[in-house]
Amino acid sequence: MTKSKKPRKQRKRLREAKWHIRRKLLSAHLSKELREKYKRRSFPLRVGDEVIIMRGKYKGKKGKIVKVDYKKLRVYVEGITRKRARGEEVLVPIHPSKVMIISLDLNDKKRLEKLEEKIKIKES
């Protein structure tokens, strides 16, 4: 895939990205403890991961990821809501670059293997 400096082309690339690329775009930084443990800086977000919001109106708030929207490239964190004009509470979409992973949901064995893959490479 070619890289461009032009904003229009960058936006187009994001808008037309394939799903396997969007998954990587939905990655967030790991906390210092997780970074030392798994020897990597970031990892793709998934429902069940606990995150802390680093920027914006909700800075400092913690919660678990309830929904990951691949189409809009946003994540939704439990407890981060706002009121609509009708009065109903809705989850606020947050860009993955604005969150940091505090704890990972490691119920999936393949995900755990993927995390520990880099540790094995660095040791050998």
C-alpha positions as CSV (number, residue, x, y, z in Angstrom):
1,M,0.0,0.0,0.0
2,T,1.4,3.4,-1.0
3,K,1.8,6.1,1.6
4,S,0.9,9.7,0.8
5,K,1.3,13.1,2.5
6,K,-2.0,14.3,1.1
7,P,-4.8,14.4,3.7
8,R,-7.4,13.5,1.1
9,K,-5.6,10.3,0.2
10,Q,-4.9,9.5,3.9
11,R,-8.6,9.8,4.7
12,K,-9.5,7.7,1.6
13,R,-7.1,5.0,2.8
14,L,-8.7,4.8,6.2
15,R,-12.2,4.9,4.8
16,E,-11.5,2.0,2.3
17,A,-9.3,-0.1,4.5
18,K,-9.8,-3.8,4.5
19,W,-11.0,-5.4,7.8
20,H,-7.7,-7.2,8.6
21,I,-6.0,-3.7,8.4
22,R,-8.7,-2.0,10.4
23,R,-8.0,-4.5,13.3
24,K,-4.5,-3.3,13.5
25,L,-5.7,0.3,13.3
26,L,-7.8,-0.4,16.4
27,S,-4.7,-0.9,18.6
28,A,-3.8,1.0,21.7
29,H,-0.7,1.4,23.9
30,L,0.0,-1.0,26.8
31,S,0.6,0.3,30.3
32,K,4.2,0.3,31.5
33,E,3.7,-3.0,33.5
34,L,2.2,-4.8,30.5
35,R,4.9,-3.3,28.2
36,E,7.6,-4.8,30.4
37,K,5.8,-8.1,30.7
38,Y,5.0,-8.7,27.1
39,K,7.9,-6.8,25.4
40,R,5.7,-4.8,23.1
41,R,4.3,-1.3,23.0
42,S,0.8,-1.8,21.6
43,F,-1.8,-4.4,21.0
44,P,-5.2,-4.6,19.2
45,L,-8.2,-3.8,21.4
46,R,-10.9,-6.3,22.1
47,V,-14.1,-6.5,24.1
48,G,-13.3,-7.2,27.7
49,D,-10.0,-5.3,27.8
50,E,-9.8,-2.7,30.6
51,V,-8.6,0.7,29.5
52,I,-7.9,4.2,30.8
53,I,-8.8,7.2,28.8
54,M,-5.8,9.5,28.3
55,R,-7.2,12.5,26.4
56,G,-10.4,14.6,26.1
57,K,-13.4,15.2,28.3
58,Y,-13.3,11.7,29.9
59,K,-9.5,11.8,30.7
60,G,-8.6,9.6,33.7
61,K,-11.7,7.4,33.6
62,K,-11.3,3.6,33.6
63,G,-13.6,0.9,32.3
64,K,-14.0,-2.2,30.2
65,I,-14.5,-2.1,26.4
66,V,-18.1,-2.9,25.6
67,K,-18.0,-2.6,21.8
68,V,-15.4,-2.3,19.1
69,D,-16.7,-0.6,15.9
70,Y,-14.5,-1.6,13.0
71,K,-16.5,0.5,10.5
72,K,-16.1,3.8,12.4
73,L,-12.7,2.8,13.9
74,R,-13.9,3.6,17.5
75,V,-14.2,1.8,20.8
76,Y,-16.9,2.2,23.4
77,V,-16.1,2.0,27.2
78,E,-18.6,1.1,29.9
79,G,-19.6,4.0,32.1
80,I,-18.6,6.6,29.4
81,T,-22.0,7.9,28.4
82,R,-23.7,11.2,27.5
83,K,-27.3,12.3,27.3
84,R,-29.1,12.8,24.1
85,A,-31.6,15.5,23.5
86,R,-34.4,12.9,24.0
87,G,-32.9,12.1,27.4
88,E,-31.6,8.7,26.7
89,E,-28.0,7.7,27.7
90,V,-25.7,6.6,24.8
91,L,-22.1,5.3,24.8
92,V,-19.5,7.8,23.6
93,P,-17.3,6.6,20.7
94,I,-13.5,7.0,21.6
95,H,-10.6,6.8,19.2
96,P,-8.2,3.9,20.1
97,S,-5.2,6.3,20.2
98,K,-6.7,8.1,23.1
99,V,-6.8,5.1,25.4
100,M,-4.2,2.9,27.2
101,I,-4.7,-0.8,28.0
102,I,-4.5,-1.5,31.7
103,S,-5.4,-5.2,31.7
104,L,-6.0,-7.6,28.8
105,D,-8.8,-10.1,28.4
106,L,-6.8,-13.4,28.0
107,N,-9.7,-15.9,27.7
108,D,-8.7,-16.6,24.1
109,K,-5.7,-19.0,23.9
110,K,-4.7,-17.7,20.4
111,R,-4.5,-14.1,21.7
112,L,-2.3,-15.2,24.6
113,E,0.0,-17.1,22.2
114,K,0.2,-13.9,20.0
115,L,1.2,-11.8,23.0
116,E,3.9,-14.2,24.2
117,E,5.2,-14.7,20.6
118,K,7.5,-11.6,20.8
119,I,8.9,-12.7,24.2
120,K,10.0,-16.1,22.7
121,I,11.7,-14.3,19.7
122,K,13.6,-11.9,22.0
123,E,14.8,-14.7,24.3
124,S,16.2,-16.8,21.5
